[in-house]
C-alpha cells in the first residue's frame, strides 16, 4: 500500500503538470479550427442570402432587409449581419452590429487573417465578403460571429483534458502497481544482483518473506535464458581465470574482493594460525609452519573474516577479549581469531582419540589398526558441536561462507547446515579417503558421511579420493549419486565433490631463499661434520608412521648393501618434527625409527660419516629450507599421503634447478610431479635403485626435471587452491540464488 501511494502520487502530479502545460497549445489549435469553420460558414451565409438580398435591394425595401438580417441573427452563433452598398454609403444592418463597423472602414476587415473585434460579450469575428453581382459590384456583406462560445469550449476542453490525464494516470498506476506487486521482489532482487555484478532474479539475502518465493510464471523463460547466459559467462570467466591469472596473494585478494566483497567468511580448523606461548617470563607468538595457514591467510585478510580454532597455546587465554577473540596478525590485525577452549578430556577424546587413533589410520591404510572407542566418539560429537556453536555465534549473516578444515570436523558441516540452512559450507579433507571396504570398519560411518554431506562443496586433493568418497556414499547411505557431475544429493541438499590439489605459496618467501645454494651446501655440511663434497639426502616430516620413515631407512640400507661405494660418501639427514606423542602408536614408531637409524649407522658408519642423521626436533622454516637447498636429493616415501607439501617445498626451494626428488607413488603429489623419481616405498630394491640414480644423475637431467616440476608448482600454487574453491563457492551462491535453492546447488 505504501509502495502504491509512493508511486501514484508523483505520477498524478506529473500528469497534471503535463495537462497544464499543453492546455495553451490545445487552445491555439482549436481556435485555428474554429476560425476556419466560421470563415467557411460566413461564405456559406453570404452565398445563401445573396439572391433574396439582391431582390430586396432592387425593390429598395430597407425595412424588410433589416428584418431579414434580424432573422438570420437568431442563430446563436451569428451576432450581427450588415450590408454596405459602397464605401461611401450607410450600412444596412441587423441589430447589434458594432458601431466600429462602417462602410468607409470596411477595408480593415477584409483580406487574409482572423479579424477579431473585442466586445463586452467576448470576442467577435468579422467577415467582409463581396457580393457577386454585376448590378452592385461594390456591395459588401458583413457577417459578425459571436466567438464567446470558443472560450466556453476551451474551458470545457481543458477540463476534459485534465480529467482525461487524471484517468490515464489512475489506469497506468493501477496496471503498474499490479505488475509491481506481482514481481516486485523478483525484480528488486534482480536489480540488486545486477548492481552487485551478479545475475538477475537473485533472491535477496535477508528476505523476511516466506522462503524462496518462486519467480512469476511469466518470467520463468526469461529467468532460464538469463541463467544460461550467466552460466556461459561464468564458464568463460573461469576458463580465463584458470589460464590467465597468475595466482599471487594480491591476485587472490583482488578476485575475492570482486567475487565475495562484503561476504561473511569463516574458517574453522583444529589448528590456530597464531598461538601465544609462554616461555618463562616471555610471551612468544608462534605461527605454525603449515600450508593450510599459508593458503587461508590471504582469504581472511581480504575478507576480514573470522578464524575459529582450538586455543592450544599456553598463554592464549591472556590475549583474548570477552568473546574469546583476538585480532591477528598481532602486529597489524586484519581478521579475528576466535579461540575455542577444550578440556583435557575433550582433547583426549576428540583430538587424540577419534581423530588421530580412529580416522587418521582409517583413512591412511598404513597398516596401523584404527582404534574406535565410544567415549572418544562422544567427545568428538561434543567438540564438533562446540565448534558449530562458535560458527553460529560468529556468523554475521544468515548465509556466511564457512571453510571447514579437515578430518577433525567431519560432523561440523551438517551441524552448521541445521542451524544456518543458507550457509555455503566448503569442507576440505586434507587426508586421503579410503575405499568403501576400508571405510566400512568405522562404527559411525553413516554419521561421518551424513556429517560431511552437510557441505555445499567437499574437496579432496585427488580425483581418486573423490571417487572413493562417492563410492562409499553410494554403498552406505541412501543418497543420489550423480557420477557425471560428481554431485551427491542427500536429504534434499546437494554436495559437489571436487578435486582441489593443495600446494605451497609461490614464489616461496624471500626470507627462505636469502642464503645462496652454495652457502647452504657448505654451512649444512659443516654443521653436520660432513666433508664439502659429501653427497647429502634429506627428509622432512612430522614423525608419523604414515610418512614411511622406516621404509626410507630400509631403502638407504639396501642402497649401501647393493652399492657399497656410497658408504662414507653419502649421508641422509632426517628432520622429524615430534607429533601426537601422547598416542602409543606414535611413541612406538619413534622408538622404531631411532632404533633403525642407530642399527644402520652401526652397520655402515663405523669408519666415517654416518649414513643417517636423525634430528627428532622442531626446526624453524628457514632451517628446513637451508636443508632443502643444501641437499642433492629429497626422499618422500609416504605410505599414503593426501598431497605431501614437503615434495613441493623441495621443488620450490631449488631455484638453482638442481637436486632430485624421489617421491612415493602413494602421495597426491606424485600425480602432479611425474618428473620426480616415482617409487613404491614398500619396494626397498626399487627405492635403493632410485637413490643410486639420483646420486649419479647428470646436472642436465636434474635441470630438465626440476624445471618442469617448478613450472607446475608455480602455476598450481596454494593461492589457486584457495581461489578456485572460493570462486566455485561464489558461482554456486549466484546459481542457488537464481534457482531459489539457498546454501547448496550443483556446480
Ligand atoms: C596434511 C596431509 C597434506 C615438517 N617438519 C617440520 C616442518 N614441517 C612442515 C613441512 C610441511 C608440513 O610440515 C607438512 O606437510 P605435509 O603435507 O607433508 O603433511 P601433513 O602434516 O601430514 O599434512 C598432507 C597436508 O595436510 C596439506 O593438505 O599435504 O597430505 O597429511 O610444510 O615443511 N616445518 C617446520 N619444522 C619442522 O620440523 N618448520
Boltz pocket constraint, residues with backbone or C-beta under 6 A from the ligand:
constraints:
  - pocket:
      binder: B
      contacts: [[A, 289], [A, 290], [A, 291], [A, 292], [A, 430], [A, 431], [A, 502], [A, 540], [A, 541], [A, 542], [A, 575], [A, 576], [A, 577], [A, 617], [A, 618], [A, 619], [A, 620], [A, 621], [A, 624], [A, 641], [A, 642], [A, 643], [A, 644], [A, 645], [A, 646], [A, 649]]
      max_distance: 6.0
